[in-house]
Amino acid sequence: MLRSYHQKEIAFEAGCDEAGRGCLAGPVFAAAVILPVKFRHKLLNDSKQLKVADREYLRGVIEEKALFYSVASVDNEEIDKINILQASFRAMHLALEKLQQQPGYILVDGNRFKPYGNVPHACIIKGDGIYASIAAASILAKTYRDEYMMKLHEQFPHFGWLENKGYPTIQHRNAIREHGDTPFHRKSFRLLPDEQLSLDFGG
């Protein structure tokens, strides 16, 4: 069972996580979630460990039960300008800014974070499998990003974003070889290792 971090000591503890850092296309999404101190759910876990149906179910639970939550994104053009690490920090900061209640403490999944104002934070490696608020943030970031990529799939069905969500699968890279890139691809990423794109959709 996942747990809170400080529990009684910090009234508003926000978990933060991102989704989409390793993708070749689309934005990076981030979420910030403040849960009730005693919140528990038997299915709650790192979003990567959950079935799609469980993630969607838990998204509804989190949106209903969280004290406060928000989701933000940084698009592929900004990713190309500032790099994916800084874009991930930017997305998390945007999510924190959107919270109706500013947190007294921030829990971040991973080992790096850019300080958010004067709010203390802790970086927790694999924190989305340990702390409930980070797991909740990982689920919101993942489900919102997946939803976004599924809508883009309608415009660009060749790339299989309905299934791969923009990650560098064989299917995705073969489609880039055949059709070129799109305005939603991250040009600063190596879309095709050691290859040049011969076609372009105007991106």
C-alpha positions, 0 to 999 in steps of 0.5 A: 500500500502506497503511503504519504510522505510527511503525513501530519507534519505537512498539510499540503504535500504535492506529488509531481511526475511527468509523462512523455520524456522519452517520446519522439513526438508530442508534448511532455505532460506533468501533473501535481496532486495533493491528496488527503493525508489518509487517502489509500486505494488498493490499485494505486501504483506507478502508472507504468505498472497498471493496465490501461483500464485501471489507469482510466479508473484511477484517474476518475478516483483521483480527480474526485478524491484529491484535495487539489490537482492540476495537469500541464504540458510543454509542447515539442517546439519548446522541448526543442528550444530548451531540451527535454529535461528543462521542459519536464521541469517547466511542465511540473512548475506549470502544474504546480502554479495551476494548483488552487492551493500552493503546497508546503512540500513537493515530492518529485519522482526521479533524482533531479528537479529545479526548485520551485520558488522557496517550497522545499522538495524531495526527489524520490527515485521510483517514487511513483511506486512508493508514495501515493501523491506521486503515483496519482500524479503519474497516472494523471500525467500519463492518461492526459498525455495518452488522450492527447496523442490519441487525438493526434492519431486522427490527423496522422494515423500512419505513425501508430500513436494510438498504440505507441503514444509517440514512443520510439517503437519499430512501428513509429520509426518505420512510419517516419522512414516512409512518411517523414516527420510531422509538426509534432515531432521533436526535431532535437531528438534522433528520430532515425538513428544514423539516418536522414529524413527524406520527407517532411510534413512542414514541421 
